[in-house]
Amino acid sequence: MNTEMEFKKQFLHLLDQKIGKSQVLIDELNVQQEYHESVLEKIRLNIVTIFRTMFLHSMDPDPQMVRGLARQVLEEHPEFPERCYHLFIYYLEMIPRTWEMSLSEALEHDDAETCLKEETKLALTREIQSEFESLSRKMRVVS
């Protein structure tokens, strides 16, 4: 199996494991009537699903669908594996910006519930980025 396919397979496996664990935990929390925790786990599930989709897009982007700064990333790194690495890092940095703004507003208004939700999203994004970068180094996807 070539490096591109093996890298894709391993990272998708990692994300799919997170998705599976979240789905099981959501069911368990609902049975236990732990609805607050269930909501947080649903948020985690949604975040992993979002980044799974963006990773797949990064592996094989349709140039017609890529806009703005993402297009610039594609132009600077047109070949795999650099394209995938840099485009996915771009999404990992760009997507959470709205969550950071929401967290800032929640802190200003002492909105503990929103703070917890936004902090959950941001922590999981950092975790995914760390795992992505670790696998990239391990498989020598980028130098």
C-alpha positions in Angstrom: 0.0 0.0 0.0 1.4 3.4 -0.9 2.1 6.1 1.7 -0.9 8.2 0.8 -3.4 5.3 1.2 -1.8 4.0 4.4 -1.7 7.5 5.9 -5.4 8.0 5.0 -6.3 4.6 6.3 -4.6 5.1 9.7 -5.9 8.6 10.3 -9.4 7.7 9.3 -9.2 4.7 11.6 -8.2 7.0 14.5 -11.1 9.3 13.8 -13.6 6.5 13.3 -12.6 5.1 16.7 -13.4 8.4 18.3 -16.7 8.5 16.5 -17.6 4.9 17.6 -16.6 5.6 21.2 -18.7 8.8 21.2 -21.7 7.0 19.8 -21.5 4.3 22.5 -21.0 6.8 25.2 -24.0 8.9 24.1 -26.2 5.9 24.3 -24.9 5.0 27.7 -25.4 8.5 29.0 -28.9 8.7 27.7 -29.8 5.5 29.4 -28.3 6.9 32.6 -30.3 10.1 32.1 -27.0 12.1 32.1 -28.4 14.5 29.5 -25.9 17.3 30.2 -22.9 14.9 29.6 -24.7 13.5 26.6 -24.9 16.9 25.0 -21.2 17.4 25.5 -20.5 14.0 23.9 -22.7 14.9 21.0 -20.7 18.0 20.5 -17.5 15.9 20.5 -19.1 13.5 18.0 -20.0 16.5 15.7 -16.5 18.0 15.9 -14.8 14.7 15.0 -17.3 14.2 12.1 -16.6 17.7 10.8 -12.8 17.1 10.9 -13.2 13.7 9.3 -15.0 15.3 6.4 -12.4 18.0 6.1 -9.6 15.5 6.2 -11.2 13.6 3.3 -11.5 16.8 1.5 -7.9 17.6 2.2 -6.8 14.2 0.7 -8.5 14.9 -2.6 -9.8 18.5 -2.9 -12.0 19.6 -5.8 -10.2 22.8 -6.9 -13.6 24.3 -8.0 -14.9 24.0 -4.4 -11.9 25.5 -2.7 -12.1 29.2 -1.9 -10.2 32.0 -0.2 -7.1 31.2 1.8 -7.6 27.4 1.3 -7.2 28.0 -2.5 -3.9 29.7 -1.7 -2.8 26.7 0.4 -3.6 24.4 -2.6 -1.6 26.6 -5.0 1.4 26.7 -2.6 1.2 22.9 -2.0 -0.3 21.2 -5.1 1.1 17.7 -4.5 0.4 15.0 -2.0 1.5 14.7 0.8 2.2 18.4 1.4 -1.2 19.4 0.0 -3.1 17.2 2.5 -1.0 18.2 5.4 -1.2 22.0 4.9 -4.8 22.1 3.8 -5.9 20.0 6.8 -3.8 22.2 9.2 -5.5 25.2 7.6 -8.9 23.8 8.4 -7.8 22.9 12.0 -6.8 26.5 12.5 -9.6 28.2 10.6 -12.7 26.3 11.7 -12.2 26.9 15.5 -12.0 30.7 15.1 -15.8 31.1 15.6 -15.6 28.8 18.7 -12.9 31.0 20.1 -15.0 34.1 19.5 -18.0 32.4 21.1 -15.9 31.5 24.1 -14.7 35.0 24.5 -18.2 36.4 24.4 -19.4 33.7 26.9 -16.5 34.6 29.3 -17.6 38.2 29.1 -21.2 37.3 30.0 -20.3 34.7 32.6 -22.1 32.0 30.5 -20.6 28.9 32.0 -22.6 26.5 29.8 -21.4 28.1 26.6 -17.9 28.3 27.9 -17.9 24.5 28.6 -19.2 23.7 25.1 -16.7 26.0 23.4 -13.8 24.7 25.5 -14.9 21.2 24.7 -14.7 21.9 21.0 -11.4 23.7 21.2 -9.8 21.0 23.3 -10.9 18.2 21.0 -9.6 20.2 18.0 -6.2 20.5 19.7 -6.2 16.8 20.3 -7.1 16.0 16.7 -4.4 18.3 15.5 -1.8 16.8 17.8 -2.7 13.2 16.6 -2.6 14.3 13.0 0.8 16.0 13.3 2.1 13.0 15.2 1.0 10.5 12.5 2.3 12.8 9.8 5.8 12.8 11.4 5.7 9.1 12.1 4.8 8.3 8.5 7.1 11.1 7.2 4.3 12.8 5.3 6.0 16.1 5.6 9.6 17.0 6.3 
